[in-house]
Structure formats: structure tokens, C-alpha cells
Amino acid sequence: MTQIVLYDTTLRDGMQAEGVSFSLEDKLAIAQWLDELGLPYIEGGYAASNAKEKQFFQDVGTLGLKNARIAAFGNTRRADCRVDDDVSLNAILACHVPTATLVGKTWDLHVREVLGCSLDENLIICAESVRYLKQKGLEVIFDAEHFFDGYRENPEYALKVLTAAAEAGAATLVLCDTNGGSLPEQVFEMTQRVCQTFPAAMVGVHTHNDSDCATANSLAAVRAGARHVQGTVNGLGERCGNANLCAVIPGLALKMGYQVLAPEKMRMLTETSHFLFEVGNLAPTVNLPYVGSSAFAHKAGLHVDALRKNRRSYEHIDPKLVGNERRFLISELSGKSNILAELEKAKLTQDKALARKILARVQELENEGYQFEAANASFDLLIKKVMGTFRPSFELIKYHVDVEKETACAIITEATVKLQVGERIEHVVGEGDGPVNALDAALRRSLEASYPAIREMRLIDYKVRVVNGKEGTAARVRVVIESRDKQSIWGTVGVSANIIEASWLALVDSVEYKIQKAGS
């Protein structure tokens, strides 16, 4: 199989996305993860931009990376200075990395109106910049900025820029769809022309997603002969983002038959996607192809029924190949096939009558405002309740929440919980930053002696949704809580016209699920 060289630019292009900022420690952790994933190139950042980038290049050498070459990014020299005086070029040299990625202008519009120099002068700038770094012993990757826009308007000049870079010693010529406006057939035709014109060169592609074609354009370029692909994890990048490596990689390997990553590394893709969202403090995009939590989530009853008969009927690949998993969603739209699939997954009886009972109960609860798609733990408990096998670990006698606020004073929140736990009565007070936090504290304190396993769990997310907004402040609310321990993450749900009661119901389910999980 033909090898495709992957080049990750999450630490530079990805950081240009709105709302994304990685600390130095974040960048080092990401670099280490991407190296473990097996990527050949990791672009560390724009060497001349700030002190943090310079420090990254100093520190990354101490990580002992095994697979990746670190690349420093910069511009070709300024039109008004010599190469040995240029700030950007010398900043790259100061990084002491093996690879330099230089961006040069290939669109005549940019040369005249942005650089403010002649077309011939830009050719000299590109050649001198590449040659200078090449003579210093660096591998030079030439990013031909706005190549596809430039080629459309002046193909002869765009190719001249590539020629200047190639003759000066550039190891790879990367065709950039910088504005993200090209379509796959255009990328294919232009990349094919470049590959024919430079048969001895390594040709690469760097696409942006402004037309929602970044992944398709990357695959089209490879089909046309490109063998180097740049992108970011989760498609992070300026404006609409870059080509998403989490989709490009399986597209190349599983759909087109190219050698990209070893199978065991491919299975790290979903975890890699989640890791980047977590490090960046970003809300996960659930419907990302291949790696999103919804990528293999099935809701329609007809689909689930077909999947139970043949997994290929509604899945284009086996989710395990990219480290993801199949999920069956439960809602009022579900048929009994969804319920049977969940029973099968839980290794419970395949009882169609039971499935109908469970479905009827789900439909009743969803009519009240419940939703189980993000509340797998509450659904597991519901199954046990319908089957008659659920035995509560504790029973509520009463709870009380008190919130005090005086002028110019902090808000004080206390919750008192009284429970029957086995033969004992637990009457406990907890404090918190709000009523739910205080209830959570009191509930845990009252149960820890009897069920020490709950010390391992923690609440990681809390969401509130108004169910029937027309009722105003008397509307029912749905509270969804996400909890985790060292092994897994689970969701629970509660619904009430009282937000504290809805929160209590979700909290109770979360704790019950952990207790029963620990005892199973």
C-alpha cells in the first residue's frame, strides 16, 4: 500500500480557531499524544510570534518523542531585508528543529496587493528563503499559500512559484486552499497538473473548510497524486476550520486503501478527539464523522431492527476500527427493536413482552419531559424497575434546602437530607455553592459509610432545559447530570416543575447507578 505522510498543525492552525487557546503545558501534552498516535510531523507553532511558542520549541526536545518530527512555521523573508537579517527565518533557526515550514505567496493578487512587490521579486524571495534554510541543514516544506485561488486566476505564475521553491531545495510542495473555497473536482484537476509538472517532488495539500469540503478536498488531492496531507484534530482552525484528521485518516485508510497509521493507532482516533476537546476546554462536537459520540448512534426503530440483523445495514464501518462504539438511543420514536438491542447489550433476556412494557414506560416518561438519550444510567435503572428487580439502596425521608442572602454578604446554601439506609437513619447537613451542590454533598455524606464506592465518583456536568416554556416560571424543567468514576461516564435525568426536585431525582439516579455498578 502507498504511504501517505500526515502533518498535524493543531498547535498552530488549530489555535487560530475562535475560542481556542492552548497553554504551554497543553501544547506539550498534545505533542506527546500526537507522537504516540504515530504522526510523522507535528507543527509546533509560528516561531516568531511570541515567547510561549519559543519556549515550546525549547521544551519539546525534552519529551523524547519517538515518531514525529517537529516543524517550526514561518514566512518567507520580507521584501525589504536580506535572508540572514529576516526575523521569521532566524526565529525558525533558533528553534533547533529538523523541519521548517515556509509559507509563500502563489496568488498574484496577494503578491501585488499584500506584499507590495513585483511578481519576479516574489519568486526571488521564495527561492532565497527556501535555499537559506536548506543550506542551514533543515528540511524545508513549502506551503504554497492560496495556491488554488492563484492557479485559477494565473496558473502560469502559480506554477512558477512552485518551480522556484522546488529548485531552491524544498522537500515538499504543499498546495493550500487557504480561503477554503475550492471544490473537490477543482482540487483534483489542479493537484493532478502539479504532480504531472513536478513528477519527482513530494506534493502535499492543506485545506480549509469554508465550503464544507476540506476532508473531501484532501481525499481528492491524494487521488490526484498528493502524498502529504496537512490537517488538525477535530478540524480546529480559523473561520470554519481545517481538514479534520480524524476524518481524513480513516477516509484514506479504510475507504481508499492507503497506508496511514497502524491499526492499533487508528483505534486511538476517538480518544484523541476527546482528548483535544478536553485539553482545549471545548464542548465536544457530538456529530463529528467517525469519532463523535453520535457517529454510530441509532434512534429510528427500523434502523436498529436492521442493525440487529446485519451491522452493515446502517453503518459504513465497524466503529471499533476508530475506537468508537455503537449506541442505541431510546426515545418515544424508538421501536421495541431499540429496547431489545439494549437488553441484548446488557445481556438481559430477549423478552419482546418486556421490551413492549419498557417502551410504553419510556413513552409515558418522555411525554412528561424525560429524555434518555443522554441518560443511559437512568435508563438502566428504568429497565430494572420495569423488570421488578430494582432494590433501592436507600429511601428518602425528607430533604430541606436553605439559601440565605444578605446585603453585601455572600450567599450561604445548606441542604439537610434525612435518609433510611438499611436499618439506620442518616440525618446530614451539607454546604455548597448552590442548592444542587449542597444536596450532592449531603447525599454523599449520608451514604459514604454504607457505600464507600461513591467516594470514587464525581459530577462533571449539569444541564437544565425548560420542557414546556409557555408555562413561564411554572414550567417543568429537565435536569441532566453527567457523572464519572475511574472507569466510565454515565448520565442521569430528572424532571419536575421544581428545579431542585428535578436535580434531586437526577442525583439519586446517579448515586444509585454507581452503588449498583460497584456491587455487581
C-alpha positions in Angstrom: 0.0 0.0 0.0 1.1 3.5 -0.8 2.2 5.5 2.3 0.6 8.9 3.0 2.6 11.3 5.1 0.5 13.1 7.8 1.3 16.5 9.0 -0.6 17.9 12.1 -1.0 21.6 12.5 -3.3 21.6 15.5 -0.7 23.5 17.6 -0.6 26.4 15.1 -3.5 26.5 12.7 -5.8 24.8 15.2 -5.0 27.6 17.8 -6.3 30.1 15.3 -9.8 28.9 15.9 -12.1 31.2 17.8 -12.3 30.3 21.4 -9.2 28.1 21.3 -6.1 28.8 23.4 -3.6 26.2 24.5 -1.2 26.9 27.3 2.5 25.8 27.0 1.7 22.7 29.1 -1.3 22.0 26.9 0.8 22.2 23.8 3.5 19.9 25.2 0.8 17.3 26.3 -0.8 17.5 22.8 2.5 17.0 21.1 3.2 13.9 23.2 -0.2 12.5 22.5 0.1 13.1 18.7 3.6 11.4 18.8 2.1 8.4 20.5 -0.6 8.3 17.8 2.2 7.9 15.3 2.0 11.1 13.3 5.2 11.8 11.2 5.1 15.6 11.5 3.8 17.9 14.3 3.9 21.6 13.5 4.8 23.3 16.8 3.7 26.9 16.0 4.8 30.2 14.5 8.3 30.5 15.7 8.5 34.4 15.6 5.0 35.1 17.2 5.5 35.1 21.0 7.5 33.9 23.9 5.3 30.9 24.5 6.0 29.5 21.1 9.7 29.9 21.6 9.5 28.1 24.9 7.6 25.3 23.4 10.4 24.6 20.9 12.9 24.6 23.8 10.8 22.2 25.9 9.5 19.8 23.3 13.0 18.4 22.8 12.9 17.1 26.4 9.9 14.9 25.7 11.8 12.2 23.9 9.3 11.9 21.0 9.6 8.6 19.2 7.7 9.1 15.9 7.2 12.7 15.0 9.5 15.4 13.5 8.7 18.8 15.0 8.3 21.6 12.4 8.6 25.3 13.0 6.4 27.6 10.9 7.3 30.9 9.4 7.1 33.3 6.4 9.4 33.7 3.5 11.7 36.7 4.0 10.3 40.3 4.0 10.7 42.1 0.7 12.8 44.8 2.4 15.5 42.7 4.1 18.1 40.0 3.4 17.5 36.4 4.4 20.2 36.5 7.1 18.5 39.5 8.7 15.0 38.3 8.5 13.2 37.9 11.8 10.9 35.0 10.8 13.7 32.9 9.2 16.1 33.3 12.0 13.4 32.5 14.6 12.9 29.2 12.8 16.7 28.5 13.1 16.6 29.4 16.8 14.1 26.6 17.4 16.7 23.9 16.6 14.2 21.7 14.9 14.8 19.4 11.9 12.0 20.8 9.7 10.9 24.3 8.6 7.6 25.0 7.0 7.7 28.2 5.0 4.5 29.9 3.7 5.0 31.8 0.4 2.6 33.7 -1.9 1.4 32.0 -5.1 -1.6 34.2 -5.9 -0.5 37.2 -7.9 -3.3 39.3 -6.2 -1.5 38.8 -2.9 1.9 39.5 -4.3 0.9 42.9 -5.7 -1.7 44.0 -3.1 -0.5 42.4 0.2 3.3 42.0 -0.2 3.5 45.1 -2.4 6.3 43.8 -4.7 6.6 42.6 -8.3 5.8 39.1 -9.4 9.5 38.4 -10.2 10.7 39.8 -6.9 8.3 37.3 -5.1 9.9 34.4 -7.0 13.4 35.6 -5.7 12.0 35.9 -2.2 10.6 32.4 -2.2 13.8 30.8 -3.7 16.2 32.7 -1.3 14.2 31.8 1.8 14.0 28.1 1.0 17.7 28.0 0.0 18.8 29.8 3.2 17.1 27.3 5.5 18.1 24.3 3.3 21.8 25.4 3.5 21.5 25.5 7.3 20.6 21.8 7.2 16.8 22.0 7.6 14.2 20.0 5.7 12.0 22.7 4.1 8.3 22.2 3.5 6.9 24.9 1.2 3.3 25.9 1.9 2.0 27.5 -1.3 -0.5 29.9 0.2 -3.7 30.5 -1.8 -2.4 28.1 -4.5 -5.9 27.1 -5.8 -7.1 30.7 -6.0 -3.9 31.7 -7.6 -3.9 28.9 -10.1 -7.5 29.7 -11.2 -6.5 33.3 -12.0 -2.9 32.9 -13.2 -1.9 29.3 -13.5 1.4 30.1 -15.1 2.6 32.2 -12.2 1.4 29.8 -9.5 3.5 27.1 -11.1 6.5 29.4 -11.4 6.4 29.9 -7.6 6.4 26.2 -7.1 9.3 25.9 -9.5 11.3 28.5 -7.6 10.7 26.7 -4.3 11.5 23.2 -5.7 14.7 24.3 -7.5 15.8 26.0 -4.2 15.6 22.7 -2.4 12.0 22.4 -0.9 11.4 18.8 0.1 7.6 19.1 -0.2 5.3 21.4 -2.2 2.1 21.9 -0.3 -0.9 23.2 -2.2 -3.0 25.3 0.2 -6.7 26.1 -0.2 -6.3 29.0 2.2 -9.7 30.6 1.6 -11.4 27.2 1.7 -13.5 27.9 -1.4 -12.4 25.2 -3.7 -14.5 22.1 -4.7 -13.2 18.5 -4.9 -13.1 18.4 -8.7 -11.1 21.6 -8.9 -8.6 20.4 -6.3 -8.3 17.1 -8.2 -7.6 18.7 -11.5 -5.1 21.3 -10.2 -3.3 18.8 -8.0 -3.0 16.4 -10.9 -1.5 19.1 -13.0 1.1 19.9 -10.3 2.0 16.2 -9.9 2.5 15.9 -13.7 4.6 19.1 -13.8 6.8 18.0 -10.8 7.0 14.2 -11.1 10.0 13.9 -8.7 8.5 16.2 -6.0 6.5 15.2 -2.9 3.2 17.1 -3.4 1.0 17.9 -0.4 -2.3 19.5 0.4 -3.6 21.9 3.1 -7.3 22.6 3.0 -9.7 24.8 4.9 -13.4 24.1 5.4 -15.2 27.3 4.4 -17.2 25.4 1.7 -17.6 22.3 4.0 -15.3 20.4 1.6 -11.9 20.3 3.5 -12.0 16.5 4.0 -13.3 15.8 0.5 -10.7 18.1 -1.0 -7.9 16.4 0.9 -9.0 13.0 -0.3 -9.4 14.3 -3.9 -5.8 15.7 -3.8 -4.5 12.3 -2.7 -6.4 10.6 -5.5 -4.7 13.1 -7.9 -1.3 12.2 -6.6 -0.6 14.1 -3.4 1.2 12.1 -0.8 1.4 14.6 2.1 -1.7 15.7 3.9 -2.0 18.5 6.5 -4.8 19.0 8.9 -5.9 19.4 12.6 -7.5 17.2 15.2 -11.3 17.8 15.2 -10.9 20.2 12.2 -9.9 23.1 14.5 -8.9 26.2 12.7 -9.6 29.7 11.7 -13.1 30.6 10.4 -14.7 27.3 9.6 -11.7 25.2 10.4 -9.2 22.9 8.7 -9.3 19.4 7.3 -10.2 17.1 10.2 -7.5 14.5 10.5 -10.0 12.3 12.5 -12.0 12.0 9.3 -9.1 12.2 6.7 -7.2 9.4 8.3 -9.9 6.7 8.2 -11.0 8.0 4.8 -7.6 7.4 3.4 -7.0 4.1 5.2 -10.4 2.5 5.3 -12.0 3.9 2.1 -9.1 4.4 -0.2 -6.7 1.7 0.9 -3.7 3.9 1.7 -1.2 3.2 4.4 -1.6 5.9 7.1 -1.5 4.6 10.7 -1.1 1.1 12.1 -4.5 -0.5 13.1 -3.8 -0.2 16.8 -3.1 3.6 16.3 -6.2 4.0 14.2 -8.2 2.8 17.2 -6.8 5.8 19.2 -8.7 8.3 17.0 -11.9 8.6 19.0 -9.9 9.0 22.2 -7.6 11.6 20.5 -10.6 13.6 19.5 -12.0 13.6 23.1 -8.5 14.4 24.5 -8.3 17.6 22.3 -11.7 18.8 23.3 -10.9 18.2 27.0 -7.5 19.9 26.9 -8.9 22.8 25.0 -11.9 23.1 27.4 -14.2 22.9 24.4 -17.7 21.3 24.2 -17.4 18.1 22.1 -18.9 18.2 18.7 -21.1 15.0 19.0 -21.8 14.5 15.3 -18.2 14.5 14.1 -17.8 11.7 11.5 -16.1 8.6 12.7 -15.2 9.9 16.2 -18.2 11.8 17.5 -20.4 10.2 20.2 -23.3 10.3 17.7 -21.3 8.9 14.8 -22.7 5.4 15.4 -25.8 6.3 17.5 -29.0 4.9 16.1 -32.5 6.1 17.1 -35.0 5.0 14.4 -36.6 1.7 15.3 -36.4 0.4 11.7 -32.7 1.1 11.6 -32.0 -0.7 14.9 -34.0 -3.7 13.8 -31.9 -3.9 10.6 -28.7 -3.4 12.5 -29.5 -6.3 14.8 -29.8 -8.5 11.7 -26.8 -7.2 9.9 -24.4 -4.5 11.3 -23.5 -3.3 7.8 -27.1 -2.3 7.1 -26.8 1.2 8.7 -23.0 1.5 9.5 -20.4 2.3 6.9 -17.5 0.9 9.0 -17.1 -1.1 12.2 -16.9 1.6 15.0 -14.2 -0.3 16.7 -11.8 0.4 13.9 -11.6 4.0 15.0 -12.0 3.3 18.7 -15.7 4.3 18.8 -18.8 2.3 19.8 -22.3 1.6 18.6 -25.1 3.2 20.6 -28.9 2.6 20.5 -30.9 5.7 21.5 -34.1 5.4 23.5 -36.9 7.8 22.9 -40.6 7.9 22.1 -39.6 7.5 18.5 -38.0 4.1 19.3 -39.5 0.8 18.5 -39.1 -2.4 20.5 -36.0 -3.2 18.5 -34.2 -0.4 20.3 -35.2 -1.8 23.6 -34.3 -5.3 22.6 -30.9 -4.1 21.4 -30.3 -2.5 24.8 -31.4 -5.7 26.6 -29.1 -7.7 24.4 -26.2 -5.3 25.1 -26.9 -5.6 28.9 -27.0 -9.4 28.5 -30.6 -9.5 29.7 -33.5 -11.6 28.5 -34.7 -11.1 24.9 -38.3 -10.9 26.0 -40.5 -9.0 23.5 -43.3 -8.5 26.0 -40.8 -7.0 28.4 -39.5 -4.8 25.6 -43.0 -3.5 24.9 -43.5 -2.7 28.6 -40.2 -0.8 28.8 -41.1 1.1 25.6 -44.5 2.0 26.9 -42.9 3.3 30.1 -40.3 5.3 28.1 -43.1 6.9 26.1 -45.0 7.8 29.2 -42.0 9.4 30.8 -41.0 11.3 27.6 -44.5 12.7 27.5 -43.8 14.2 30.9 -40.5 15.7 29.6 -37.9 12.9 30.3 -35.3 12.1 27.7 -33.0 9.2 27.9 -30.6 9.8 25.0 -28.0 11.4 27.4 -29.2 9.4 30.5 -28.0 5.9 30.0 -27.8 5.2 33.7 -31.4 6.3 34.3 -32.5 4.0 31.5 -30.6 1.1 33.0 -32.4 1.7 36.3 -35.7 2.0 34.5 -35.2 -1.4 33.0 -34.6 -2.9 36.4 -37.7 -1.2 37.8 -39.9 -2.5 34.9 -38.5 -6.0 35.4 -39.2 -5.7 39.1 -35.5 -6.4 40.0 -34.7 -2.9 41.3 -33.9 -2.7 45.0 -33.3 0.9 46.2 -30.1 1.3 48.2 -31.7 4.0 50.4 -35.1 5.8 50.8 -35.7 9.5 51.2 -37.5 10.6 54.3 -37.1 14.3 53.6 -34.7 17.0 52.4 -34.6 20.7 53.0 -32.6 23.4 51.2 -31.9 26.8 52.7 -30.4 29.7 50.8 -29.6 32.9 52.6 -28.5 36.3 51.1 -28.0 39.5 53.0 -26.9 42.8 51.5 -23.2 42.9 50.6 -22.8 39.3 52.0 -22.1 36.1 50.3 -24.8 33.6 49.5 -24.9 30.8 52.0 -26.5 27.5 50.9 -27.2 24.5 53.1 -29.0 21.3 52.4 -30.3 18.8 55.0 -31.0 15.3 53.9 -32.7 12.6 56.0 -32.5 9.0 54.6 -33.3 5.5 55.6 -30.2 3.5 54.8 -30.7 -0.1 55.8 -31.6 -0.2 59.5 -30.1 3.3 60.1 -31.5 6.8 59.8 -28.9 9.2 58.4 -29.6 12.9 59.0 -26.9 15.0 57.5 -26.2 18.7 56.6 -24.1 19.7 53.6 -22.9 23.1 52.3 -22.3 24.0 48.7 -22.0 26.8 46.1 -25.7 26.3 45.3 -28.7 24.1 46.2 -27.7 21.3 43.9 -24.1 21.3 45.1 -25.3 21.3 48.7 -27.7 18.5 48.1 -25.0 16.5 46.4 -22.7 17.0 49.4 -25.3 16.0 52.0 -26.4 12.9 50.0 -22.8 11.7 49.7 -22.0 12.2 53.3 -25.1 10.3 54.4 -24.2 7.3 52.2 -20.4 7.1 52.3 -20.2 4.9 55.4 -22.6 2.3 53.9 -21.4 2.6 50.3 -17.7 3.8 50.2 -17.6 3.3 46.4 -19.4 6.6 45.9 -16.2 8.4 47.0 -14.8 7.4 43.6 -17.5 9.3 41.6 -17.8 13.0 40.8 -20.3 15.1 39.0 -18.7 16.5 35.8 -21.7 18.2 34.0 -25.1 19.7 34.8 -27.6 20.8 32.3 -31.1 22.3 32.6 -33.7 22.5 29.9 -37.2 24.0 30.1 -39.7 21.4 28.9 -42.9 23.5 28.4 -41.7 27.1 28.1 -45.2 28.5 27.7 -45.8 27.9 31.4 -43.3 30.5 32.2 -41.8 30.2 35.7 -44.1 27.3 36.4 -42.7 25.3 33.6 -41.3 21.8 34.1 -37.6 21.5 33.7 -35.4 18.6 32.7 -32.1 18.2 34.5 -29.4 16.0 33.0 -26.4 15.2 35.2 -23.2 13.6 33.9 -21.0 11.7 36.4 -17.8 9.7 36.2 -15.6 7.4 38.1 -12.2 5.9 37.1 -13.7 3.5 34.6 -16.7 5.2 33.0 -19.1 8.1 32.4 -22.8 8.0 32.9 -25.8 10.3 32.5 -29.0 10.6 34.6 -32.2 12.6 34.2 -34.9 14.1 36.5 -38.0 16.1 35.5 -40.2 18.3 37.7 -41.8 21.8 37.9 -39.4 22.3 40.8 -35.7 22.6 39.6 -34.4 21.4 43.0 -36.6 18.3 42.8 -35.6 17.6 39.2 -32.0 17.9 40.3 -32.6 15.6 43.3 -34.1 12.9 41.0 -31.1 13.0 38.7 -28.7 13.0 41.6 -30.4 10.0 43.2 -30.2 8.0 39.9 -26.5 8.9 39.6 -25.7 7.6 43.0 -27.9 4.5 42.7 -26.2 3.6 39.4 -22.8 3.9 41.0 -23.8 1.8 44.0 -25.3 -0.9 41.9 -22.4 -0.9 39.5 -19.9 -1.3 42.4 -21.9 -4.2 43.8 -22.4 -6.1 40.6 
